[in-house]
Amino acid sequence: MDDLGLPVPLGPGPVRRVVSLVPSLTEAVAVTAPGLLVGATDWCSHPADLAVERIGGTKNPDVHRIAALAPDLVIANDEENRRPDLDALRAAGLAVWVTDIRTLDQAFSSLHRLLTAGCGLPRPAWLDAAEASWAAVRPLPGADRLRAVVPIWRRPWMVLGRDTFAGDLLGRLGVDLIHAGHPERYPAVPLPELLAAEADLVVLPDEPYRFTANDGPEAFPGVPAALVSGRHLTWYGPSLVEAPGFLAEQLARASTHGHERR
């Protein structure tokens, strides 16, 4: 059973051919078992030397090309991939494993199950290292925490809302989302409303929208801006090993100014 509780009809033999529809899962499998992957999306950028068949995007995978690769398992994510595409893959007779990850703890348990039960691999050392890295993060007291707006898109402006993996990671690093109580997970919020929230900090990742020093901070005059790695904030895989230190350093560059504002 995958994370959605759906049966995954794996064959009697070992899994030898995997197609991944999620960049972070692609990296997780490729680092754990080089050679197991036979297909990945156009957006799968890690590892840098990944040489597999490209099967389209996360939202528009080429079902016929995937089926032609004859994978033993297709791995996907409930948020990243569209259910009609996954249903089409199942209708083509393929085994599809869907992950559902909204917290760091879910990421660790989901990755363990996918790699060991799904792919039949030994538990990777990087997963233990990732758990150890995050276990070393100590919660910040209330007085040291920052209230943040976290845009993920502009034109229109969209931000992190409730129940998100990235929000959970930021919370562990002392950053509380102003829109964590919003009924939507990724709400569209007009810029005047974002500015009226009087955030201590605006966190600007470089994906899915590529915010840069020249594209994003200027919209929030007077608010300290932290430019952070989207891969370390939103990917669940080997990047989780270095994510706590990497993100903490990027946040610290701006957070001191946030306390000065208060």
Buried (B, 14 or more C-beta within 10 A) or exposed (E): EBBEEEEBEBEEEEBBBBBBBBBBBBBBBBBBBEEBBBBBBEBBBBBEEBEBBBBBEBEEBBBEBBBEBEBBBBBBBBBBBBEEBBEBBBEBEBBBBBBEBBBBEBBBEBBBBBBBBBBBBEEBEBBEBBBEBBEEBEEBEEEEBBBBBBBBEBEEBBBBBBEBBBBBBBBBBBBBBBBBEBEEBBBEBEEEEBBEBEBBBBBBBBBEBEBEEEEBBEBBEEBBBBBBBBBBBBBBBBBBBBBBEBBBEBBEEBBEBBEEEE
